[in-house]
Structure formats: C-alpha cells, structure tokens
C-alpha cells in the first residue's frame, strides 16, 4: 500500500458512515476521537497527504479505498470528496483542536493495561 493510500483512508473512512457529507461535524468531539486513536506522527501524515490532495483535485480519491476494510461504493462524487478533504484539512489546521500539536498518549483499547 502506498503512503498516500494509508493516510488518506483515515478521513475518507468517515464518509462511509454518513448519508450526506454535511453530516460530518468538525468539532471538538471529532478532534478528541481522532487524537484518541491516531498518534501525532500519523495525524501529521494525514495532514501532509491532505496538502498533496489540495494540489491534486483530479485524483480519483475513491480508488485508494480499494484496499480499505469497507464494503460498497463511496456514494459521493470525486468533487464532493475533494471538497470534504479540504474541509478536513482546515479542521486539522484549526489550533483549537490541537490535531497537529497535541502529543498525548493515544487511548486505544488494545493498548490499555
């Protein structure tokens, strides 16, 4: 799997759980959930790939999901996915959520004692 696939899968996976892209709420709750499961280095990797996506809007984003642990076709157009990814990028840049700076331990259930 290429790095671009691994890091862009993270934000795109949320799209399989919603009926409309507008249903994804970029708030403190989502920020905390992301920090609970993704280490700072991984979040920075996602952000770097979002910067790559920003200058590659014609890339077929659904194609990276071929190896993802999801079933079914993504129900959004490539333009909608691109717009969502740019919103996700802005969300990550918002210092209020600390997605690019908060280096706390993750809270993954399998890592708990």
N, CA and C atoms as an extended XYZ file, in Angstrom:
339
Properties=species:S:1:pos:R:3:atomname:S:1:resname:S:1:resid:I:1 pbc="F F F"
N         0.839       -1.175        0.000 N   UNK     1
C         0.000        0.000        0.000 CA  UNK     1
C         0.884        1.237        0.000 C   UNK     1
N         0.554        2.151       -0.855 N   UNK     2
C         1.313        3.391       -0.911 CA  UNK     2
C         0.960        4.272        0.276 C   UNK     2
N         1.866        5.147        0.659 N   UNK     3
C         1.641        6.040        1.795 CA  UNK     3
C         0.412        6.896        1.578 C   UNK     3
N         0.220        7.390        0.369 N   UNK     4
C        -0.944        8.231        0.108 CA  UNK     4
C        -2.237        7.489        0.452 C   UNK     4
N        -2.297        6.217        0.131 N   UNK     5
C        -3.497        5.442        0.418 CA  UNK     5
C        -3.715        5.307        1.914 C   UNK     5
N        -2.677        4.967        2.617 N   UNK     6
C        -2.815        4.739        4.051 CA  UNK     6
C        -3.274        6.004        4.769 C   UNK     6
N        -2.701        7.132        4.462 N   UNK     7
C        -3.046        8.347        5.175 CA  UNK     7
C        -4.349        8.981        4.706 C   UNK     7
N        -4.701        8.870        3.450 N   UNK     8
C        -5.971        9.445        3.008 CA  UNK     8
C        -7.161        8.558        3.337 C   UNK     8
N        -6.921        7.291        3.631 N   UNK     9
C        -8.021        6.425        4.045 CA  UNK     9
C        -8.664        6.936        5.326 C   UNK     9
N        -7.846        7.464        6.218 N   UNK    10
C        -8.350        7.895        7.527 CA  UNK    10
C        -9.513        8.874        7.398 C   UNK    10
N        -9.360       10.011        6.729 N   UNK    11
C       -10.512       10.911        6.642 CA  UNK    11
C       -11.629       10.387        5.746 C   UNK    11
N       -11.292        9.642        4.713 N   UNK    12
C       -12.326        9.160        3.797 CA  UNK    12
C       -13.206        8.103        4.455 C   UNK    12
N       -12.667        7.344        5.393 N   UNK    13
C       -13.470        6.323        6.073 CA  UNK    13
C       -14.724        6.910        6.720 C   UNK    13
N       -14.646        8.141        7.216 N   UNK    14
C       -15.816        8.775        7.832 CA  UNK    14
C       -16.970        8.907        6.836 C   UNK    14
N       -16.651        9.002        5.555 N   UNK    15
C       -17.699        9.191        4.548 CA  UNK    15
C       -18.553        7.949        4.340 C   UNK    15
N       -18.062        6.794        4.749 N   UNK    16
C       -18.839        5.570        4.627 CA  UNK    16
C       -19.907        5.476        5.719 C   UNK    16
N       -19.821        6.355        6.725 N   UNK    17
C       -20.746        6.295        7.852 CA  UNK    17
C       -21.835        7.353        7.792 C   UNK    17
N       -21.821        8.194        6.767 N   UNK    18
C       -22.793        9.288        6.694 CA  UNK    18
C       -23.610        9.209        5.405 C   UNK    18
N       -24.794        9.789        5.464 N   UNK    19
C       -25.651        9.847        4.274 CA  UNK    19
C       -25.320       11.069        3.430 C   UNK    19
N       -24.951       12.153        4.101 N   UNK    20
C       -24.580       13.392        3.427 CA  UNK    20
C       -23.254       13.866        4.010 C   UNK    20
N       -22.438       14.452        3.183 N   UNK    21
C       -21.145       14.948        3.656 CA  UNK    21
C       -21.345       15.965        4.774 C   UNK    21
N       -22.411       16.722        4.695 N   UNK    22
C       -22.692       17.721        5.724 CA  UNK    22
C       -22.924       17.089        7.089 C   UNK    22
N       -23.149       15.778        7.131 N   UNK    23
C       -23.351       15.080        8.403 CA  UNK    23
C       -22.058       14.929        9.199 C   UNK    23
N       -20.906       15.114        8.553 N   UNK    24
C       -19.631       15.070        9.271 CA  UNK    24
C       -19.472       16.408        9.980 C   UNK    24
N       -19.407       16.351       11.297 N   UNK    25
C       -19.308       17.569       12.092 CA  UNK    25
C       -17.873       17.712       12.595 C   UNK    25
N       -17.215       18.751       12.127 N   UNK    26
C       -15.837       19.016       12.510 CA  UNK    26
C       -15.852       19.799       13.818 C   UNK    26
N       -15.839       19.079       14.916 N   UNK    27
C       -15.935       19.723       16.221 CA  UNK    27
C       -14.931       19.112       17.198 C   UNK    27
N       -14.988       19.585       18.434 N   UNK    28
C       -14.068       19.108       19.471 CA  UNK    28
C       -14.206       17.603       19.694 C   UNK    28
N       -15.440       17.094       19.630 N   UNK    29
C       -15.677       15.662       19.840 CA  UNK    29
C       -14.935       14.831       18.792 C   UNK    29
N       -15.029       15.223       17.531 N   UNK    30
C       -14.313       14.506       16.478 CA  UNK    30
C       -12.814       14.654       16.676 C   UNK    30
N       -12.369       15.851       17.032 N   UNK    31
C       -10.942       16.067       17.273 CA  UNK    31
C       -10.412       15.165       18.377 C   UNK    31
N       -11.167       15.037       19.458 N   UNK    32
C       -10.747       14.167       20.560 CA  UNK    32
C       -10.727       12.705       20.132 C   UNK    32
N       -11.716       12.287       19.358 N   UNK    33
C       -11.749       10.897       18.883 CA  UNK    33
C       -10.536       10.602       18.017 C   UNK    33
N       -10.198       11.535       17.151 N   UNK    34
C        -9.027       11.349       16.292 CA  UNK    34
C        -7.757       11.254       17.139 C   UNK    34
N        -7.622       12.120       18.139 N   UNK    35
C        -6.434       12.098       18.995 CA  UNK    35
C        -6.388       10.852       19.866 C   UNK    35
N        -7.554       10.283       20.187 N   UNK    36
C        -7.585        9.041       20.964 CA  UNK    36
C        -7.004        7.870       20.186 C   UNK    36
N        -7.181        7.876       18.868 N   UNK    37
C        -6.804        6.709       18.081 CA  UNK    37
C        -5.597        6.903       17.162 C   UNK    37
N        -5.236        8.131       16.885 N   UNK    38
C        -4.119        8.371       15.971 CA  UNK    38
C        -3.021        9.167       16.663 C   UNK    38
N        -1.819        8.650       16.630 N   UNK    39
C        -0.680        9.351       17.211 CA  UNK    39
C        -0.382       10.617       16.417 C   UNK    39
N         0.321       11.536       17.031 N   UNK    40
C         0.644       12.808       16.402 CA  UNK    40
C         1.342       12.609       15.057 C   UNK    40
N         2.297       11.699       14.980 N   UNK    41
C         3.001       11.476       13.707 CA  UNK    41
C         2.051       11.016       12.610 C   UNK    41
N         1.081       10.183       12.953 N   UNK    42
C         0.101        9.727       11.967 CA  UNK    42
C        -0.813       10.879       11.543 C   UNK    42
N        -1.225       11.700       12.500 N   UNK    43
C        -2.067       12.851       12.162 CA  UNK    43
C        -1.312       13.817       11.246 C   UNK    43
N        -0.035       13.991       11.509 N   UNK    44
C         0.771       14.853       10.633 CA  UNK    44
C         0.889       14.238        9.238 C   UNK    44
N         0.967       12.902        9.169 N   UNK    45
C         0.997       12.227        7.872 CA  UNK    45
C        -0.288       12.442        7.103 C   UNK    45
N        -1.411       12.363        7.794 N   UNK    46
C        -2.710       12.630        7.160 CA  UNK    46
C        -2.713       14.058        6.624 C   UNK    46
N        -2.259       14.982        7.444 N   UNK    47
C        -2.246       16.391        7.034 CA  UNK    47
C        -1.363       16.605        5.796 C   UNK    47
N        -0.199       15.972        5.760 N   UNK    48
C         0.682       16.113        4.589 CA  UNK    48
C        -0.002       15.590        3.330 C   UNK    48
N        -0.740       14.497        3.459 N   UNK    49
C        -1.445       13.953        2.296 CA  UNK    49
C        -2.633       14.828        1.903 C   UNK    49
N        -3.231       15.503        2.868 N   UNK    50
C        -4.297       16.455        2.542 CA  UNK    50
C        -3.726       17.653        1.789 C   UNK    50
N        -2.516       18.060        2.146 N   UNK    51
C        -1.858       19.132        1.389 CA  UNK    51
C        -1.576       18.654       -0.038 C   UNK    51
N        -1.191       17.382       -0.167 N   UNK    52
C        -0.965       16.818       -1.504 CA  UNK    52
C        -2.283       16.809       -2.282 C   UNK    52
N        -3.354       16.390       -1.630 N   UNK    53
C        -4.666       16.334       -2.288 CA  UNK    53
C        -5.108       17.719       -2.755 C   UNK    53
N        -4.765       18.725       -1.982 N   UNK    54
C        -5.166       20.087       -2.323 CA  UNK    54
C        -4.676       20.496       -3.709 C   UNK    54
N        -3.497       20.065       -4.081 N   UNK    55
C        -2.937       20.432       -5.386 CA  UNK    55
C        -3.180       19.347       -6.439 C   UNK    55
N        -3.921       18.304       -6.061 N   UNK    56
C        -4.251       17.215       -6.994 CA  UNK    56
C        -5.753       16.926       -6.958 C   UNK    56
N        -6.588       17.932       -7.248 N   UNK    57
C        -8.039       17.748       -7.124 CA  UNK    57
C        -8.622       16.738       -8.108 C   UNK    57
N        -7.920       16.430       -9.169 N   UNK    58
C        -8.437       15.486      -10.160 CA  UNK    58
C        -8.079       14.030       -9.862 C   UNK    58
N        -7.326       13.803       -8.800 N   UNK    59
C        -7.006       12.438       -8.399 CA  UNK    59
C        -8.312       11.721       -8.055 C   UNK    59
N        -8.419       10.452       -8.434 N   UNK    60
C        -9.631        9.668       -8.146 CA  UNK    60
C        -9.527        9.135       -6.716 C   UNK    60
N       -10.081        9.877       -5.769 N   UNK    61
C        -9.898        9.581       -4.347 CA  UNK    61
C       -10.513        8.254       -3.918 C   UNK    61
N       -11.607        7.855       -4.533 N   UNK    62
C       -12.206        6.576       -4.148 CA  UNK    62
C       -11.275        5.407       -4.458 C   UNK    62
N       -10.388        5.570       -5.425 N   UNK    63
C        -9.507        4.465       -5.810 CA  UNK    63
C        -8.625        4.004       -4.651 C   UNK    63
N        -8.308        4.882       -3.713 N   UNK    64
C        -7.461        4.459       -2.601 CA  UNK    64
C        -8.203        3.563       -1.621 C   UNK    64
N        -9.524        3.520       -1.733 N   UNK    65
C       -10.317        2.732       -0.799 CA  UNK    65
C       -10.457        1.277       -1.243 C   UNK    65
N        -9.873        0.920       -2.372 N   UNK    66
C        -9.948       -0.459       -2.865 CA  UNK    66
C        -9.362       -1.451       -1.864 C   UNK    66
N        -8.373       -1.024       -1.087 N   UNK    67
C        -7.743       -1.905       -0.104 CA  UNK    67
C        -8.203       -1.621        1.320 C   UNK    67
N        -9.203       -0.783        1.458 N   UNK    68
C        -9.697       -0.405        2.792 CA  UNK    68
C       -10.644       -1.468        3.330 C   UNK    68
N       -10.764       -1.528        4.649 N   UNK    69
C       -11.664       -2.516        5.264 CA  UNK    69
C       -13.119       -2.048        5.262 C   UNK    69
N       -13.614       -1.633        4.094 N   UNK    70
C       -15.003       -1.198        3.947 CA  UNK    70
C       -15.618       -1.916        2.763 C   UNK    70
N       -16.931       -1.974        2.781 N   UNK    71
C       -17.627       -2.599        1.655 CA  UNK    71
C       -18.507       -1.566        0.977 C   UNK    71
N       -18.653       -1.731       -0.291 N   UNK    72
C       -19.536       -0.855       -1.032 CA  UNK    72
C       -18.809        0.307       -1.669 C   UNK    72
N       -19.547        0.947       -2.532 N   UNK    73
C       -19.017        2.088       -3.266 CA  UNK    73
C       -19.277        3.359       -2.468 C   UNK    73
N       -18.338        4.254       -2.509 N   UNK    74
C       -18.499        5.552       -1.882 CA  UNK    74
C       -19.618        6.287       -2.616 C   UNK    74
N       -20.554        6.870       -1.892 N   UNK    75
C       -21.734        7.450       -2.527 CA  UNK    75
C       -21.598        8.930       -2.872 C   UNK    75
N       -20.377        9.423       -2.920 N   UNK    76
C       -20.146       10.825       -3.217 CA  UNK    76
C       -19.273       10.966       -4.455 C   UNK    76
N       -19.458       12.069       -5.165 N   UNK    77
C       -18.639       12.325       -6.353 CA  UNK    77
C       -17.220       12.682       -5.933 C   UNK    77
N       -16.322       12.616       -6.869 N   UNK    78
C       -14.934       12.974       -6.581 CA  UNK    78
C       -14.840       14.436       -6.146 C   UNK    78
N       -15.628       15.305       -6.770 N   UNK    79
C       -15.615       16.718       -6.378 CA  UNK    79
C       -16.090       16.897       -4.939 C   UNK    79
N       -17.111       16.143       -4.543 N   UNK    80
C       -17.604       16.214       -3.163 CA  UNK    80
C       -16.551       15.708       -2.182 C   UNK    80
N       -15.885       14.613       -2.542 N   UNK    81
C       -14.838       14.069       -1.674 CA  UNK    81
C       -13.701       15.072       -1.552 C   UNK    81
N       -13.319       15.678       -2.658 N   UNK    82
C       -12.245       16.677       -2.623 CA  UNK    82
C       -12.626       17.843       -1.706 C   UNK    82
N       -13.835       18.349       -1.852 N   UNK    83
C       -14.300       19.454       -1.017 CA  UNK    83
C       -14.274       19.064        0.464 C   UNK    83
N       -14.748       17.863        0.753 N   UNK    84
C       -14.720       17.346        2.123 CA  UNK    84
C       -13.280       17.256        2.641 C   UNK    84
N       -12.364       16.746        1.820 N   UNK    85
C       -10.964       16.635        2.247 CA  UNK    85
C       -10.366       18.007        2.558 C   UNK    85
N       -10.752       19.012        1.796 N   UNK    86
C       -10.254       20.362        2.068 CA  UNK    86
C       -10.850       20.903        3.369 C   UNK    86
N       -12.103       20.544        3.658 N   UNK    87
C       -12.695       20.909        4.949 CA  UNK    87
C       -11.966       20.188        6.085 C   UNK    87
N       -11.618       18.925        5.859 N   UNK    88
C       -10.878       18.149        6.861 CA  UNK    88
C        -9.510       18.778        7.099 C   UNK    88
N        -8.874       19.233        6.034 N   UNK    89
C        -7.573       19.897        6.143 CA  UNK    89
C        -7.700       21.157        6.991 C   UNK    89
N        -8.712       21.969        6.727 N   UNK    90
C        -8.937       23.181        7.519 CA  UNK    90
C        -9.198       22.841        8.982 C   UNK    90
N        -9.948       21.781        9.208 N   UNK    91
C       -10.229       21.297       10.559 CA  UNK    91
C        -8.916       20.957       11.265 C   UNK    91
N        -8.028       20.271       10.565 N   UNK    92
C        -6.750       19.896       11.172 CA  UNK    92
C        -5.880       21.116       11.448 C   UNK    92
N        -6.017       22.150       10.655 N   UNK    93
C        -5.219       23.361       10.828 CA  UNK    93
C        -5.722       24.239       11.975 C   UNK    93
N        -6.956       24.010       12.406 N   UNK    94
C        -7.544       24.820       13.470 CA  UNK    94
C        -6.848       24.491       14.793 C   UNK    94
N        -6.111       25.443       15.323 N   UNK    95
C        -5.324       25.229       16.542 CA  UNK    95
C        -6.185       24.880       17.748 C   UNK    95
N        -7.451       25.255       17.709 N   UNK    96
C        -8.365       24.962       18.818 CA  UNK    96
C        -8.442       23.459       19.094 C   UNK    96
N        -8.312       22.647       18.060 N   UNK    97
C        -8.456       21.203       18.207 CA  UNK    97
C        -7.137       20.483       18.471 C   UNK    97
N        -6.010       21.123       18.221 N   UNK    98
C        -4.701       20.555       18.541 CA  UNK    98
C        -4.341       19.290       17.773 C   UNK    98
N        -4.915       19.104       16.605 N   UNK    99
C        -4.646       17.871       15.864 CA  UNK    99
C        -3.224       17.773       15.343 C   UNK    99
N        -2.555       18.910       15.187 N   UNK   100
C        -1.179       18.898       14.675 CA  UNK   100
C        -0.154       19.196       15.761 C   UNK   100
N        -0.621       19.333       17.014 N   UNK   101
C         0.307       19.682       18.086 CA  UNK   101
C         0.167       18.820       19.334 C   UNK   101
N        -0.987       18.257       19.580 N   UNK   102
C        -1.244       17.520       20.823 CA  UNK   102
C        -0.563       16.157       20.763 C   UNK   102
N         0.486       15.981       21.571 N   UNK   103
C         1.274       14.747       21.538 CA  UNK   103
C         1.008       13.887       22.770 C   UNK   103
N        -0.241       13.717       23.098 N   UNK   104
C        -0.597       12.887       24.255 CA  UNK   104
C        -0.623       11.421       23.861 C   UNK   104
N        -0.601       10.543       24.847 N   UNK   105
C        -0.723        9.112       24.529 CA  UNK   105
C        -2.099        8.825       23.934 C   UNK   105
N        -2.168        7.891       23.032 N   UNK   106
C        -3.460        7.505       22.474 CA  UNK   106
C        -4.251        6.731       23.516 C   UNK   106
N        -5.507        6.521       23.243 N   UNK   107
C        -6.390        5.839       24.180 CA  UNK   107
C        -6.979        4.589       23.512 C   UNK   107
N        -6.150        3.897       22.757 N   UNK   108
C        -6.626        2.707       22.056 CA  UNK   108
C        -6.923        1.600       23.060 C   UNK   108
N        -8.096        0.985       22.967 N   UNK   109
C        -8.473       -0.052       23.941 CA  UNK   109
C        -7.448       -1.176       24.048 C   UNK   109
N        -6.841       -1.574       22.959 N   UNK   110
C        -5.895       -2.685       22.980 CA  UNK   110
C        -4.551       -2.297       23.591 C   UNK   110
N        -4.341       -1.018       23.865 N   UNK   111
C        -3.091       -0.571       24.479 CA  UNK   111
C        -3.257       -0.306       25.974 C   UNK   111
N        -4.458       -0.490       26.480 N   UNK   112
C        -4.720       -0.232       27.889 CA  UNK   112
C        -4.281       -1.439       28.733 C   UNK   112
N        -3.850       -1.153       29.929 N   UNK   113
C        -3.407       -2.235       30.822 CA  UNK   113
C        -4.574       -2.838       31.551 C   UNK   113
